Protein backbone atom coordinates (compact mmCIF):
# COMPACT_ATOMS: atom_id res chain seq x y z
CA UNK A 1 0.00 0.00 0.00
CA UNK A 2 1.20 3.50 -0.89
CA UNK A 3 -0.14 6.74 0.60
CA UNK A 4 0.38 10.04 -1.24
CA UNK A 5 -0.24 13.54 0.10
CA UNK A 6 -2.05 15.56 -2.58
CA UNK A 7 -2.37 18.59 -0.32
CA UNK A 8 -6.09 19.30 -0.85
CA UNK A 9 -9.45 17.57 -1.31
CA UNK A 10 -9.11 14.93 -4.01
CA UNK A 11 -11.85 15.24 -6.62
CA UNK A 12 -10.39 13.26 -9.53
CA UNK A 13 -8.34 10.07 -9.88
CA UNK A 14 -7.30 8.47 -13.16
CA UNK A 15 -4.50 6.13 -14.09
CA UNK A 16 -2.73 7.04 -17.30
CA UNK A 17 -1.81 4.30 -19.80
CA UNK A 18 1.82 4.39 -18.61
CA UNK A 19 0.76 3.69 -15.01
CA UNK A 20 1.13 7.20 -13.58
CA UNK A 21 -1.74 8.51 -11.46
CA UNK A 22 -3.56 11.71 -12.33
CA UNK A 23 -4.82 13.48 -9.20
CA UNK A 24 -7.21 16.43 -9.28
CA UNK A 25 -7.72 18.54 -6.16
CA UNK A 26 -9.80 21.46 -5.04
CA UNK A 27 -9.46 23.82 -2.08
CA UNK A 28 -10.66 27.36 -1.33
CA UNK A 29 -11.77 27.96 -4.89
CA UNK A 30 -8.63 26.62 -6.56
CA UNK A 31 -8.60 23.50 -8.73
CA UNK A 32 -5.28 21.69 -9.04
CA UNK A 33 -3.97 18.92 -11.27
CA UNK A 34 -0.87 16.77 -10.79
CA UNK A 35 0.41 13.52 -12.27
CA UNK A 36 2.22 11.29 -9.80
CA UNK A 37 4.69 8.56 -10.72
CA UNK A 38 4.23 5.45 -8.61
CA UNK A 39 7.93 4.60 -8.87
CA UNK A 40 10.76 6.92 -9.90
CA UNK A 41 10.23 10.21 -11.66
CA UNK A 42 9.05 13.77 -11.04
CA UNK A 43 5.53 14.91 -10.24
CA UNK A 44 4.07 16.79 -13.22
CA UNK A 45 1.93 19.83 -12.36
CA UNK A 46 -0.54 21.12 -14.93
CA UNK A 47 -1.80 24.71 -14.46
CA UNK A 48 -5.55 25.13 -14.74
CA UNK A 49 -6.79 28.36 -16.30
CA UNK A 50 -9.96 28.79 -14.25
CA UNK A 51 -10.92 28.87 -10.58
CA UNK A 52 -13.87 26.49 -10.33
CA UNK A 53 -15.10 23.53 -8.36
CA UNK A 54 -14.48 20.44 -10.46
CA UNK A 55 -16.03 17.36 -8.91
CA UNK A 56 -17.74 16.54 -12.24
CA UNK A 57 -15.77 13.67 -13.84
CA UNK A 58 -15.90 15.07 -17.36
CA UNK A 59 -14.00 18.26 -16.60
CA UNK A 60 -11.09 16.59 -18.37
CA UNK A 61 -10.45 14.01 -21.07
CA UNK A 62 -7.23 12.03 -21.42
CA UNK A 63 -6.42 11.06 -24.98
CA UNK A 64 -5.87 7.32 -25.59
CA UNK A 65 -2.12 7.78 -26.08
CA UNK A 66 -1.93 9.27 -22.59
CA UNK A 67 0.53 11.98 -23.66
CA UNK A 68 -2.00 14.82 -23.61
CA UNK A 69 -5.24 15.83 -21.98
CA UNK A 70 -7.94 18.44 -22.47
CA UNK A 71 -9.61 20.35 -19.63
CA UNK A 72 -13.00 22.08 -19.66
CA UNK A 73 -13.19 24.85 -17.06
CA UNK A 74 -15.37 27.33 -18.89
CA UNK A 75 -13.09 26.97 -21.92
CA UNK A 76 -11.08 24.15 -23.47
CA UNK A 77 -7.32 23.92 -22.90
CA UNK A 78 -4.89 21.18 -23.93
CA UNK A 79 -1.79 20.18 -21.95
CA UNK A 80 1.04 17.68 -22.16
CA UNK A 81 1.03 14.97 -19.50
CA UNK A 82 4.79 14.61 -20.02
CA UNK A 83 5.84 18.02 -18.69
CA UNK A 84 2.59 19.93 -18.06
CA UNK A 85 3.09 22.50 -20.81
CA UNK A 86 0.09 24.04 -22.57
CA UNK A 87 -0.41 22.79 -26.12
CA UNK A 88 -1.51 25.17 -28.86
CA UNK A 89 -2.83 22.54 -31.29
CA UNK A 90 -5.75 21.34 -29.19
CA UNK A 91 -9.47 22.17 -29.39
CA UNK A 92 -10.75 25.54 -28.17
CA UNK A 93 -14.11 27.07 -27.31
CA UNK A 94 -16.53 27.31 -24.38
CA UNK A 95 -16.94 24.08 -22.38
CA UNK A 96 -17.69 22.77 -18.91
CA UNK A 97 -17.58 19.12 -20.00
CA UNK A 98 -15.47 17.23 -22.52
CA UNK A 99 -15.20 13.60 -23.62
CA UNK A 100 -12.65 12.18 -26.07
CA UNK A 101 -13.26 9.28 -28.42
CA UNK A 102 -10.96 6.23 -28.21
CA UNK A 103 -10.18 6.88 -31.89
CA UNK A 104 -8.37 10.06 -30.79
CA UNK A 105 -9.77 12.23 -33.57
CA UNK A 106 -12.95 13.63 -32.07
CA UNK A 107 -14.40 15.28 -28.98
CA UNK A 108 -17.82 16.23 -27.67
CA UNK A 109 -18.09 19.23 -25.37
CA UNK A 110 -20.95 20.64 -23.34
CA UNK A 111 -21.62 24.04 -21.79
CA UNK A 112 -24.53 26.08 -20.45
CA UNK A 113 -25.56 29.36 -22.01
CA UNK A 114 -26.50 32.28 -19.69
CA UNK A 115 -30.19 31.68 -20.43
CA UNK A 116 -29.87 28.04 -19.38
CA UNK A 117 -29.64 26.23 -22.71
CA UNK A 118 -27.28 23.27 -22.95
CA UNK A 119 -25.02 23.32 -26.02
CA UNK A 120 -23.27 20.13 -27.17
CA UNK A 121 -20.56 20.46 -29.81
CA UNK A 122 -18.72 17.85 -31.86
CA UNK A 123 -15.08 18.74 -32.59
CA UNK A 124 -12.23 17.23 -34.54
CA UNK A 125 -8.93 16.55 -32.77
CA UNK A 126 -7.60 19.97 -33.81
CA UNK A 127 -10.78 21.77 -32.80
CA UNK A 128 -12.74 22.08 -36.05
CA UNK A 129 -16.46 22.31 -35.22
CA UNK A 130 -18.28 19.46 -36.94
CA UNK A 131 -21.78 19.99 -35.51
CA UNK A 132 -23.59 21.73 -32.67
CA UNK A 133 -26.89 20.95 -30.90
CA UNK A 134 -28.74 23.20 -28.46
CA UNK A 135 -31.24 21.96 -25.86
CA UNK A 136 -33.69 24.22 -23.98
CA UNK A 137 -33.19 24.91 -20.24
CA UNK A 138 -35.78 22.27 -19.30
CA UNK A 139 -33.66 19.58 -20.98
CA UNK A 140 -30.31 19.81 -19.23
CA UNK A 141 -27.88 17.21 -20.63
CA UNK A 142 -24.76 15.61 -19.14
CA UNK A 143 -22.12 13.79 -21.18
CA UNK A 144 -21.47 10.17 -20.19
CA UNK A 145 -18.77 9.02 -22.63
CA UNK A 146 -17.96 7.46 -26.00
CA UNK A 147 -18.50 3.88 -27.07
CA UNK A 148 -15.18 2.04 -27.64
CA UNK A 149 -15.49 2.30 -31.42
CA UNK A 150 -15.92 6.08 -31.20
CA UNK A 151 -19.05 6.02 -33.36
CA UNK A 152 -21.54 6.97 -30.63
CA UNK A 153 -21.55 9.09 -27.51
CA UNK A 154 -23.90 8.79 -24.53
CA UNK A 155 -25.84 11.60 -22.89
CA UNK A 156 -28.08 11.80 -19.82
CA UNK A 157 -30.98 14.22 -19.82
CA UNK A 158 -34.76 14.50 -19.43
CA UNK A 159 -34.86 11.30 -17.35
CA UNK A 160 -33.34 9.16 -20.08
CA UNK A 161 -30.05 7.83 -21.41
CA UNK A 162 -29.48 8.49 -25.10
CA UNK A 163 -26.89 7.10 -27.49
CA UNK A 164 -26.23 9.48 -30.36
CA UNK A 165 -24.29 8.97 -33.57
CA UNK A 166 -21.24 11.23 -33.66
CA UNK A 167 -21.12 11.39 -37.45
CA UNK A 168 -24.75 12.45 -37.94
CA UNK A 169 -25.54 13.66 -34.39
CA UNK A 170 -28.72 11.60 -34.54
CA UNK A 171 -30.31 9.44 -31.84
CA UNK A 172 -29.47 5.72 -32.10
CA UNK A 173 -31.44 4.57 -29.05
CA UNK A 174 -32.66 5.78 -25.69
CA UNK A 175 -33.66 4.21 -22.37
CA UNK A 176 -35.46 5.56 -19.33
CA UNK A 177 -33.44 6.83 -16.39
CA UNK A 178 -35.34 6.43 -13.09
CA UNK A 179 -34.36 9.66 -11.32
CA UNK A 180 -34.05 13.41 -11.66
CA UNK A 181 -30.62 13.17 -10.03
CA UNK A 182 -27.72 12.02 -12.22
CA UNK A 183 -24.13 12.24 -11.06
CA UNK A 184 -20.76 11.01 -12.38
CA UNK A 185 -21.92 8.90 -15.36
CA UNK A 186 -19.19 6.67 -16.73
CA UNK A 187 -18.76 3.78 -19.13
CA UNK A 188 -16.92 0.58 -18.32
CA UNK A 189 -13.59 0.16 -20.18
CA UNK A 190 -15.12 -2.46 -22.49
CA UNK A 191 -18.04 -0.14 -23.28
CA UNK A 192 -20.66 -2.65 -22.17
CA UNK A 193 -21.88 -1.00 -18.97
CA UNK A 194 -22.93 2.50 -18.01
CA UNK A 195 -23.09 3.52 -14.36
CA UNK A 196 -24.89 6.59 -13.02
CA UNK A 197 -25.13 7.67 -9.39
CA UNK A 198 -28.49 8.87 -8.10
CA UNK A 199 -29.38 10.36 -4.74
CA UNK A 200 -29.70 6.97 -3.03
CA UNK A 201 -28.89 4.38 -5.70
CA UNK A 202 -26.43 3.47 -8.42
CA UNK A 203 -28.06 2.58 -11.75
CA UNK A 204 -26.22 0.15 -14.03
CA UNK A 205 -27.07 -0.27 -17.70
CA UNK A 206 -25.97 -3.20 -19.82
CA UNK A 207 -25.81 -1.46 -23.19
CA UNK A 208 -26.67 -4.68 -24.99
CA UNK A 209 -30.10 -4.43 -23.28
CA UNK A 210 -30.34 -0.82 -22.02
CA UNK A 211 -34.07 -0.91 -21.22
CA UNK A 212 -33.48 -3.12 -18.19
CA UNK A 213 -31.18 -1.18 -15.81
CA UNK A 214 -30.22 -2.72 -12.48
CA UNK A 215 -29.64 -0.85 -9.24
CA UNK A 216 -27.53 -0.97 -6.13
CA UNK A 217 -29.58 0.76 -3.46
CA UNK A 218 -28.35 2.51 -0.37
CA UNK A 219 -29.76 4.72 2.34
CA UNK A 220 -32.40 7.37 1.76
CA UNK A 221 -30.08 10.32 2.42
CA UNK A 222 -28.56 12.24 -0.48
CA UNK A 223 -24.85 11.65 -0.85
CA UNK A 224 -24.91 8.00 0.20
CA UNK A 225 -23.13 7.14 -3.08
CA UNK A 226 -19.85 9.02 -3.46
CA UNK A 227 -17.99 7.39 -6.34
CA UNK A 228 -17.48 4.19 -8.32
CA UNK A 229 -15.13 2.55 -10.81
CA UNK A 230 -15.27 -0.42 -13.19
CA UNK A 231 -12.42 -2.90 -13.05
CA UNK A 232 -10.98 -3.35 -16.58
CA UNK A 233 -11.44 -7.13 -16.45
CA UNK A 234 -15.20 -6.50 -16.59
CA UNK A 235 -16.09 -8.55 -13.53
CA UNK A 236 -15.85 -6.13 -10.59
CA UNK A 237 -17.41 -2.81 -9.64
CA UNK A 238 -15.93 -0.73 -6.80
CA UNK A 239 -18.40 1.61 -5.08
CA UNK A 240 -17.87 4.14 -2.28
CA UNK A 241 -21.06 3.98 -0.23
CA UNK A 242 -22.46 2.74 3.06
CA UNK A 243 -19.85 4.53 5.15
CA UNK A 244 -17.37 7.38 4.65
CA UNK A 245 -14.30 5.13 4.56
CA UNK A 246 -15.77 2.07 2.80
CA UNK A 247 -15.14 0.78 -0.71
CA UNK A 248 -17.48 -2.09 -1.58
CA UNK A 249 -16.50 -4.52 -4.33
CA UNK A 250 -19.43 -6.03 -6.23
CA UNK A 251 -19.61 -8.81 -8.78
CA UNK A 252 -20.68 -6.91 -11.88
CA UNK A 253 -22.76 -9.75 -13.35
CA UNK A 254 -24.83 -10.47 -10.24
CA UNK A 255 -24.29 -7.29 -8.14
CA UNK A 256 -23.42 -9.58 -5.25
CA UNK A 257 -21.23 -7.90 -2.63
CA UNK A 258 -17.86 -9.63 -2.64
CA UNK A 259 -15.95 -7.74 0.01
CA UNK A 260 -15.53 -4.44 1.81
CA UNK A 261 -12.33 -2.43 2.03
CA UNK A 262 -12.25 -0.07 4.99
CA UNK A 263 -9.59 2.55 4.32
CA UNK A 264 -9.45 4.40 7.62
CA UNK A 265 -7.65 7.42 6.20
CA UNK A 266 -10.54 9.90 6.11
CA UNK A 267 -13.74 10.35 4.17
CA UNK A 268 -13.34 8.93 0.67
CA UNK A 269 -14.17 11.00 -2.42
CA UNK A 270 -13.26 8.92 -5.50
CA UNK A 271 -11.93 5.55 -6.64
CA UNK A 272 -10.08 4.30 -9.74
CA UNK A 273 -8.40 1.21 -11.22
CA UNK A 274 -5.28 1.09 -13.35
CA UNK A 275 -5.64 0.09 -17.01
CA UNK A 276 -4.03 -3.31 -16.35
CA UNK A 277 -6.26 -3.87 -13.32
CA UNK A 278 -3.37 -4.48 -10.95
CA UNK A 279 -3.76 -1.32 -8.86
CA UNK A 280 -6.63 0.48 -7.20
CA UNK A 281 -6.64 3.99 -5.74
CA UNK A 282 -8.92 6.08 -3.54
CA UNK A 283 -8.81 9.78 -2.75
CA UNK A 284 -9.88 11.46 0.48
CA UNK A 285 -11.49 14.68 1.57
CA UNK A 286 -8.37 15.72 3.47
CA UNK A 287 -5.99 15.28 0.53
CA UNK A 288 -4.61 11.77 0.76
CA UNK A 289 -4.45 9.12 -1.95
CA UNK A 290 -4.21 5.43 -1.11
CA UNK A 291 -2.89 3.05 -3.80
CA UNK A 292 -3.18 -0.69 -3.26
CA UNK A 293 -2.50 -3.96 -5.07
CA UNK A 294 -5.72 -5.46 -6.41
CA UNK A 295 -6.33 -9.17 -5.98
CA UNK A 296 -8.85 -9.67 -8.80
C-alpha positions as a printed Julia matrix, in Angstrom:
296×3 Matrix{Float64}:
   0.0     0.0     0.0
   1.2     3.5    -0.89
  -0.14    6.74    0.6
   0.38   10.04   -1.24
  -0.24   13.54    0.1
  -2.05   15.56   -2.58
  -2.37   18.59   -0.32
  -6.09   19.3    -0.85
  -9.45   17.57   -1.31
  -9.11   14.93   -4.01
 -11.85   15.24   -6.62
 -10.39   13.26   -9.53
  -8.34   10.07   -9.88
  -7.3     8.47  -13.16
  -4.5     6.13  -14.09
  -2.73    7.04  -17.3
  -1.81    4.3   -19.8
   1.82    4.39  -18.61
   0.76    3.69  -15.01
   1.13    7.2   -13.58
  -1.74    8.51  -11.46
  -3.56   11.71  -12.33
  -4.82   13.48   -9.2
  -7.21   16.43   -9.28
  -7.72   18.54   -6.16
  -9.8    21.46   -5.04
  -9.46   23.82   -2.08
 -10.66   27.36   -1.33
 -11.77   27.96   -4.89
  -8.63   26.62   -6.56
  -8.6    23.5    -8.73
  -5.28   21.69   -9.04
  -3.97   18.92  -11.27
  -0.87   16.77  -10.79
   0.41   13.52  -12.27
   2.22   11.29   -9.8
   4.69    8.56  -10.72
   4.23    5.45   -8.61
   7.93    4.6    -8.87
  10.76    6.92   -9.9
  10.23   10.21  -11.66
   9.05   13.77  -11.04
   5.53   14.91  -10.24
   4.07   16.79  -13.22
   1.93   19.83  -12.36
  -0.54   21.12  -14.93
  -1.8    24.71  -14.46
  -5.55   25.13  -14.74
  -6.79   28.36  -16.3
  -9.96   28.79  -14.25
 -10.92   28.87  -10.58
 -13.87   26.49  -10.33
 -15.1    23.53   -8.36
 -14.48   20.44  -10.46
 -16.03   17.36   -8.91
 -17.74   16.54  -12.24
 -15.77   13.67  -13.84
 -15.9    15.07  -17.36
 -14.0    18.26  -16.6
 -11.09   16.59  -18.37
 -10.45   14.01  -21.07
  -7.23   12.03  -21.42
  -6.42   11.06  -24.98
  -5.87    7.32  -25.59
  -2.12    7.78  -26.08
  -1.93    9.27  -22.59
   0.53   11.98  -23.66
  -2.0    14.82  -23.61
  -5.24   15.83  -21.98
  -7.94   18.44  -22.47
  -9.61   20.35  -19.63
 -13.0    22.08  -19.66
 -13.19   24.85  -17.06
 -15.37   27.33  -18.89
 -13.09   26.97  -21.92
 -11.08   24.15  -23.47
  -7.32   23.92  -22.9
  -4.89   21.18  -23.93
  -1.79   20.18  -21.95
   1.04   17.68  -22.16
   1.03   14.97  -19.5
   4.79   14.61  -20.02
   5.84   18.02  -18.69
   2.59   19.93  -18.06
   3.09   22.5   -20.81
   0.09   24.04  -22.57
  -0.41   22.79  -26.12
  -1.51   25.17  -28.86
  -2.83   22.54  -31.29
  -5.75   21.34  -29.19
  -9.47   22.17  -29.39
 -10.75   25.54  -28.17
 -14.11   27.07  -27.31
 -16.53   27.31  -24.38
 -16.94   24.08  -22.38
 -17.69   22.77  -18.91
 -17.58   19.12  -20.0
 -15.47   17.23  -22.52
 -15.2    13.6   -23.62
 -12.65   12.18  -26.07
 -13.26    9.28  -28.42
 -10.96    6.23  -28.21
 -10.18    6.88  -31.89
  -8.37   10.06  -30.79
  -9.77   12.23  -33.57
 -12.95   13.63  -32.07
 -14.4    15.28  -28.98
 -17.82   16.23  -27.67
 -18.09   19.23  -25.37
 -20.95   20.64  -23.34
 -21.62   24.04  -21.79
 -24.53   26.08  -20.45
 -25.56   29.36  -22.01
 -26.5    32.28  -19.69
 -30.19   31.68  -20.43
 -29.87   28.04  -19.38
 -29.64   26.23  -22.71
 -27.28   23.27  -22.95
 -25.02   23.32  -26.02
 -23.27   20.13  -27.17
 -20.56   20.46  -29.81
 -18.72   17.85  -31.86
 -15.08   18.74  -32.59
 -12.23   17.23  -34.54
  -8.93   16.55  -32.77
  -7.6    19.97  -33.81
 -10.78   21.77  -32.8
 -12.74   22.08  -36.05
 -16.46   22.31  -35.22
 -18.28   19.46  -36.94
 -21.78   19.99  -35.51
 -23.59   21.73  -32.67
 -26.89   20.95  -30.9
 -28.74   23.2   -28.46
 -31.24   21.96  -25.86
 -33.69   24.22  -23.98
 -33.19   24.91  -20.24
 -35.78   22.27  -19.3
 -33.66   19.58  -20.98
 -30.31   19.81  -19.23
 -27.88   17.21  -20.63
 -24.76   15.61  -19.14
 -22.12   13.79  -21.18
 -21.47   10.17  -20.19
 -18.77    9.02  -22.63
 -17.96    7.46  -26.0
 -18.5     3.88  -27.07
 -15.18    2.04  -27.64
 -15.49    2.3   -31.42
 -15.92    6.08  -31.2
 -19.05    6.02  -33.36
 -21.54    6.97  -30.63
 -21.55    9.09  -27.51
 -23.9     8.79  -24.53
 -25.84   11.6   -22.89
 -28.08   11.8   -19.82
 -30.98   14.22  -19.82
 -34.76   14.5   -19.43
 -34.86   11.3   -17.35
 -33.34    9.16  -20.08
 -30.05    7.83  -21.41
 -29.48    8.49  -25.1
 -26.89    7.1   -27.49
 -26.23    9.48  -30.36
 -24.29    8.97  -33.57
 -21.24   11.23  -33.66
 -21.12   11.39  -37.45
 -24.75   12.45  -37.94
 -25.54   13.66  -34.39
 -28.72   11.6   -34.54
 -30.31    9.44  -31.84
 -29.47    5.72  -32.1
 -31.44    4.57  -29.05
 -32.66    5.78  -25.69
 -33.66    4.21  -22.37
 -35.46    5.56  -19.33
 -33.44    6.83  -16.39
 -35.34    6.43  -13.09
 -34.36    9.66  -11.32
 -34.05   13.41  -11.66
 -30.62   13.17  -10.03
 -27.72   12.02  -12.22
 -24.13   12.24  -11.06
 -20.76   11.01  -12.38
 -21.92    8.9   -15.36
 -19.19    6.67  -16.73
 -18.76    3.78  -19.13
 -16.92    0.58  -18.32
 -13.59    0.16  -20.18
 -15.12   -2.46  -22.49
 -18.04   -0.14  -23.28
 -20.66   -2.65  -22.17
 -21.88   -1.0   -18.97
 -22.93    2.5   -18.01
 -23.09    3.52  -14.36
 -24.89    6.59  -13.02
 -25.13    7.67   -9.39
 -28.49    8.87   -8.1
 -29.38   10.36   -4.74
 -29.7     6.97   -3.03
 -28.89    4.38   -5.7
 -26.43    3.47   -8.42
 -28.06    2.58  -11.75
 -26.22    0.15  -14.03
 -27.07   -0.27  -17.7
 -25.97   -3.2   -19.82
 -25.81   -1.46  -23.19
 -26.67   -4.68  -24.99
 -30.1    -4.43  -23.28
 -30.34   -0.82  -22.02
 -34.07   -0.91  -21.22
 -33.48   -3.12  -18.19
 -31.18   -1.18  -15.81
 -30.22   -2.72  -12.48
 -29.64   -0.85   -9.24
 -27.53   -0.97   -6.13
 -29.58    0.76   -3.46
 -28.35    2.51   -0.37
 -29.76    4.72    2.34
 -32.4     7.37    1.76
 -30.08   10.32    2.42
 -28.56   12.24   -0.48
 -24.85   11.65   -0.85
 -24.91    8.0     0.2
 -23.13    7.14   -3.08
 -19.85    9.02   -3.46
 -17.99    7.39   -6.34
 -17.48    4.19   -8.32
 -15.13    2.55  -10.81
 -15.27   -0.42  -13.19
 -12.42   -2.9   -13.05
 -10.98   -3.35  -16.58
 -11.44   -7.13  -16.45
 -15.2    -6.5   -16.59
 -16.09   -8.55  -13.53
 -15.85   -6.13  -10.59
 -17.41   -2.81   -9.64
 -15.93   -0.73   -6.8
 -18.4     1.61   -5.08
 -17.87    4.14   -2.28
 -21.06    3.98   -0.23
 -22.46    2.74    3.06
 -19.85    4.53    5.15
 -17.37    7.38    4.65
 -14.3     5.13    4.56
 -15.77    2.07    2.8
 -15.14    0.78   -0.71
 -17.48   -2.09   -1.58
 -16.5    -4.52   -4.33
 -19.43   -6.03   -6.23
 -19.61   -8.81   -8.78
 -20.68   -6.91  -11.88
 -22.76   -9.75  -13.35
 -24.83  -10.47  -10.24
 -24.29   -7.29   -8.14
 -23.42   -9.58   -5.25
 -21.23   -7.9    -2.63
 -17.86   -9.63   -2.64
 -15.95   -7.74    0.01
 -15.53   -4.44    1.81
 -12.33   -2.43    2.03
 -12.25   -0.07    4.99
  -9.59    2.55    4.32
  -9.45    4.4     7.62
  -7.65    7.42    6.2
 -10.54    9.9     6.11
 -13.74   10.35    4.17
 -13.34    8.93    0.67
 -14.17   11.0    -2.42
 -13.26    8.92   -5.5
 -11.93    5.55   -6.64
 -10.08    4.3    -9.74
  -8.4     1.21  -11.22
  -5.28    1.09  -13.35
  -5.64    0.09  -17.01
  -4.03   -3.31  -16.35
  -6.26   -3.87  -13.32
  -3.37   -4.48  -10.95
  -3.76   -1.32   -8.86
  -6.63    0.48   -7.2
  -6.64    3.99   -5.74
  -8.92    6.08   -3.54
  -8.81    9.78   -2.75
  -9.88   11.46    0.48
 -11.49   14.68    1.57
  -8.37   15.72    3.47
  -5.99   15.28    0.53
  -4.61   11.77    0.76
  -4.45    9.12   -1.95
  -4.21    5.43   -1.11
  -2.89    3.05   -3.8
  -3.18   -0.69   -3.26
  -2.5    -3.96   -5.07
  -5.72   -5.46   -6.41
  -6.33   -9.17   -5.98
  -8.85   -9.67   -8.8
